[in-house]
Amino acid sequence: MSIDTIRPSPWDTKVFGLPCFEIIDPSPSVLEQATHTPGHYTVKINPTASKEALNQHGFYYCDTLIEPYCTRNQFIPRPHPQASITWATGMAELTPICAHAFDHGRFHRDFNLPTEASEKRYLNWLEQLHTEGQVIGLVFEGKTIGFIATKDRCLVLHAIHRDFRGKGLAKYLWTAACLDIFKAADDEISSSVSAANLAVINLYASLGFRFRNPKDIYHCLVAAEK
């Protein structure tokens, strides 16, 4: 398989225990090739594109991702005197925050993948970003209750501890984190969020973020022949 058409996903292969790939070119010939090679496949496609070939080759819908983005001038800060950030949060504090924080994600919603492995995937990703020094701890009233992991000006992974969700705190914590990122002369911040996660979409909208680049996510599990 050419890496220009089907790209291996070794980090997912490690977690799920089966070959995992992302299809870059979802043409009928490439999809046909995939159906004859055991593994788990992901396709990200424009929502208005035809899904006929995907359906014919056994692909099923899992999620729609959208990209929140905001410039420094568009940003609407929501400061709070008790909200702050830290770049010195340890994994021992972050692990319980990460637990069951990504139920909206496509891996959790894929009925062919075990929930435990999906949980491990996000934890492994967080550990990698933490090792790289990319994780911001979100602090409220002196306690770390959330995190935002960043990569190239993108908020790639974020969560609030389950005990503090639904209390209206996220806008204050995101404000502290975004203001810190903007200090580094970044003119635009972006993220990625499931269209099903309305709470986070509303959070970003309240801070002045706009939305672009929707992508429908389709998966396919090709079992090995017995």
C-alpha positions as CSV (number, residue, x, y, z in Angstrom):
1,M,0.0,0.0,0.0
2,S,1.3,3.5,-0.9
3,I,1.7,5.9,2.0
4,D,0.2,8.5,-0.4
5,T,-3.1,6.6,-0.4
6,I,-3.2,4.5,2.8
7,R,-1.1,5.7,5.8
8,P,-0.3,3.4,8.8
9,S,-1.3,4.5,12.3
10,P,1.2,2.8,14.5
11,W,0.0,4.5,17.7
12,D,-3.5,3.1,17.2
13,T,-2.1,-0.3,16.1
14,K,-0.3,-0.5,19.5
15,V,-3.4,0.2,21.5
16,F,-6.0,-1.8,19.6
17,G,-3.8,-4.8,18.8
18,L,-4.6,-4.9,15.1
19,P,-3.2,-3.0,12.0
20,C,-4.7,0.5,11.8
21,F,-4.6,2.8,8.8
22,E,-5.8,6.2,7.6
23,I,-7.0,6.3,4.0
24,I,-5.8,9.5,2.4
25,D,-7.3,8.9,-1.0
26,P,-10.8,7.3,-0.6
27,S,-11.1,6.5,-4.3
28,P,-13.1,3.3,-5.2
29,S,-9.8,1.4,-6.2
30,V,-8.1,2.3,-2.9
31,L,-11.2,1.3,-0.9
32,E,-11.3,-2.0,-2.7
33,Q,-7.7,-2.6,-1.9
34,A,-8.4,-1.9,1.8
35,T,-11.2,-4.4,2.0
36,H,-8.8,-7.2,1.1
37,T,-6.2,-6.2,3.7
38,P,-7.2,-7.0,7.4
39,G,-7.1,-4.0,9.7
40,H,-9.0,-1.0,11.0
41,Y,-9.4,1.9,8.6
42,T,-10.3,5.6,9.0
43,V,-11.4,8.0,6.3
44,K,-11.9,11.8,6.8
45,I,-14.1,13.2,4.0
46,N,-16.0,16.4,3.2
47,P,-19.6,16.1,4.5
48,T,-21.0,17.0,1.1
49,A,-19.0,14.4,-0.8
50,S,-20.7,11.2,-1.9
51,K,-20.5,8.4,0.6
52,E,-21.7,5.7,-1.9
53,A,-18.3,4.1,-2.4
54,L,-17.7,4.1,1.4
55,N,-21.0,2.3,2.1
56,Q,-20.4,-0.2,-0.7
57,H,-17.1,-1.2,0.9
58,G,-18.3,-1.6,4.4
59,F,-17.4,1.8,5.9
60,Y,-19.7,3.2,8.6
61,Y,-20.1,6.7,10.0
62,C,-18.5,7.5,13.4
63,D,-18.3,11.3,13.9
64,T,-18.1,14.7,12.3
65,L,-15.1,16.9,13.3
66,I,-15.1,20.7,13.1
67,E,-12.2,23.1,13.6
68,P,-12.8,26.0,16.0
69,Y,-10.4,28.9,15.3
70,C,-9.8,32.3,16.7
71,T,-7.5,35.2,16.1
72,R,-6.1,37.4,18.8
73,N,-8.5,40.2,17.7
74,Q,-11.5,37.9,17.7
75,F,-10.9,36.4,21.1
76,I,-13.4,37.3,23.8
77,P,-11.7,36.7,27.2
78,R,-13.8,35.6,30.2
79,P,-11.3,36.1,33.0
80,H,-11.8,35.0,36.6
81,P,-9.5,35.8,39.6
82,Q,-9.5,32.1,40.7
83,A,-8.7,30.7,37.2
84,S,-5.1,30.2,36.2
85,I,-2.8,27.8,34.5
86,T,0.4,25.8,35.2
87,W,2.9,24.1,32.9
88,A,4.1,21.9,35.8
89,T,1.3,19.5,36.3
90,G,2.3,15.8,36.8
91,M,0.8,12.8,35.1
92,A,-0.5,11.6,38.4
93,E,-2.9,14.7,38.5
94,L,-3.8,14.4,34.8
95,T,-4.7,10.7,34.6
96,P,-7.9,10.9,36.6
97,I,-9.0,14.0,34.6
98,C,-8.4,12.1,31.3
99,A,-10.6,9.1,32.4
100,H,-13.9,8.9,30.5
101,A,-13.4,12.5,29.2
102,F,-13.6,11.6,25.5
103,D,-16.9,9.7,25.2
104,H,-17.9,11.9,22.3
105,G,-14.8,10.8,20.3
106,R,-14.9,8.6,17.3
107,F,-13.1,5.7,18.9
108,H,-15.5,5.5,21.8
109,R,-18.4,5.6,19.3
110,D,-17.0,2.9,17.1
111,F,-18.9,-0.3,18.2
112,N,-16.1,-2.5,16.8
113,L,-13.5,-1.1,19.2
114,P,-13.3,-1.9,22.9
115,T,-14.0,1.0,25.2
116,E,-11.0,0.2,27.4
117,A,-8.6,0.4,24.5
118,S,-10.2,3.7,23.4
119,E,-9.6,5.1,26.8
120,K,-6.0,3.9,26.7
121,R,-5.5,5.6,23.3
122,Y,-6.3,9.0,24.7
123,L,-4.2,8.4,27.8
124,N,-1.2,7.4,25.7
125,W,-1.6,10.5,23.6
126,L,-1.8,12.7,26.7
127,E,1.4,11.0,28.1
128,Q,3.2,11.6,24.9
129,L,2.2,15.3,24.8
130,H,3.1,15.6,28.5
131,T,6.6,14.2,27.8
132,E,7.0,16.8,25.1
133,G,6.1,19.6,27.5
134,Q,2.9,20.5,25.7
135,V,0.3,20.1,28.5
136,I,-1.2,23.1,30.3
137,G,-2.8,22.4,33.6
138,L,-6.0,24.3,34.3
139,V,-6.3,25.5,37.9
140,F,-9.3,26.8,39.7
141,E,-9.1,27.9,43.3
142,G,-5.6,26.4,43.6
143,K,-6.6,22.9,42.3
144,T,-5.8,21.4,39.0
145,I,-9.1,20.4,37.5
146,G,-8.4,20.1,33.8
147,F,-5.8,20.3,31.0
148,I,-5.2,21.5,27.5
149,A,-2.5,19.9,25.4
150,T,-1.2,21.9,22.5
151,K,0.6,21.2,19.3
152,D,1.6,23.9,16.8
153,R,-0.9,26.5,18.1
154,C,-3.7,23.8,18.1
155,L,-5.5,22.7,21.2
156,V,-5.4,19.1,20.3
157,L,-6.6,17.4,23.5
158,H,-8.5,18.9,26.5
159,A,-10.7,17.9,29.4
160,I,-12.2,19.0,32.7
161,H,-12.4,16.6,35.6
162,R,-15.9,15.0,35.7
163,D,-16.6,16.5,39.1
164,F,-16.2,20.0,37.8
165,R,-18.1,19.7,34.5
166,G,-21.3,21.6,33.9
167,K,-20.4,24.3,36.4
168,G,-19.5,27.1,33.9
169,L,-15.8,27.0,34.8
170,A,-14.4,26.1,31.4
171,K,-14.7,29.5,29.9
172,Y,-12.5,31.0,32.6
173,L,-9.9,28.2,32.3
174,W,-9.8,28.4,28.5
175,T,-9.4,32.2,28.8
176,A,-6.3,31.8,31.0
177,A,-4.8,29.2,28.6
178,C,-5.5,31.1,25.4
179,L,-4.2,34.4,26.8
180,D,-0.9,32.6,27.7
181,I,-0.7,31.1,24.2
182,F,-1.4,34.5,22.6
183,K,1.5,35.9,24.6
184,A,3.9,33.7,22.5
185,A,3.0,35.9,19.5
186,D,0.6,33.3,18.0
187,D,-1.9,35.2,15.9
188,E,-4.4,32.3,15.7
189,I,-5.4,29.4,17.9
190,S,-7.3,26.4,16.5
191,S,-8.7,23.1,17.9
192,S,-10.8,20.1,16.8
193,V,-14.0,19.0,18.3
194,S,-16.8,16.5,17.6
195,A,-19.9,18.1,16.3
196,A,-21.8,16.0,18.9
197,N,-20.0,17.7,21.8
198,L,-22.3,20.7,22.0
199,A,-20.9,21.8,25.4
200,V,-17.5,22.4,23.9
201,I,-18.8,24.0,20.7
202,N,-20.8,26.5,22.9
203,L,-17.7,27.1,24.9
204,Y,-15.6,28.0,21.9
205,A,-18.4,30.2,20.5
206,S,-18.6,32.1,23.8
207,L,-14.9,32.9,23.5
208,G,-15.2,34.3,20.0
209,F,-14.1,31.2,18.1
210,R,-15.5,30.6,14.6
211,F,-15.7,27.2,12.9
212,R,-14.4,25.7,9.6
213,N,-13.2,22.5,7.8
214,P,-15.9,20.0,8.8
215,K,-15.0,16.4,8.2
216,D,-17.1,13.3,8.4
217,I,-15.2,10.4,9.9
218,Y,-15.9,6.9,8.6
219,H,-14.4,3.7,9.9
220,C,-14.1,0.1,8.6
221,L,-13.0,-3.0,10.3
222,V,-11.7,-5.7,7.9
223,A,-11.4,-9.0,9.7
224,A,-8.7,-11.5,9.0
225,E,-9.8,-14.6,7.1
226,K,-10.1,-17.7,9.2
